[in-house]
Amino acid sequence: MMKKVAFLSATVAMLILSGCSSKEPAIDATANGTSTGTNASGTNANANTNAVIAPVTNANANDTTTGGATSNGVNGSDGQLISIVFDYDKFDIRADMQDAMTKNALLVKGKSIKLEGNCDEFGSDEYNFALGLKRANAVKSALVNGGISADAISMSSLGESNPICLEKTQECWAKNRRVDFKLP
């Protein structure tokens, strides 16, 4: 009986401790030509989930150079909305995504929109669903701060269940850390 209790205790402790790591995943350096531990997407500690969308002086909604999640940076039913990508294990909007947020806000003003939060493959299912929802909520907050009605925005989290890239590289994982905009 004591052996069963000890084994069960050890198993539960192992599961709890292995849940979610704050350590960045190791990358096979031969697969993508980078060294282990580099962060291709960069880190911005000053990014803020309460971001306010600044007015655009030269708004070209077809410009996808801000780094969307798909190969051409667009998603959504109209083909012009840009996915907002996030850093590893983060849900704050990066500074380099502010232009994309502004362009998306101009495109969705006066429309209903669905935000779908996505994650990479690291972490438990529960953790990734929660992180996806936090990412969607950060984008919603920025849109509301930019003048979009909160009632027009719905959110969902797909966790890690909707990857757009399956390679085992930092660049691929970064594409899966995103919020997609969907128009009904």
Beta strands, then each sheet from edge to edge (+ up, - down):
strand 1: 74-75
strand 2: 81-82
strand 3: 84-85
strand 4: 113-118
strand 5: 153-159
strand 6: 178-182
sheet 1: 1+ 2-
sheet 2: 3+ 6- 4+ 5+
end
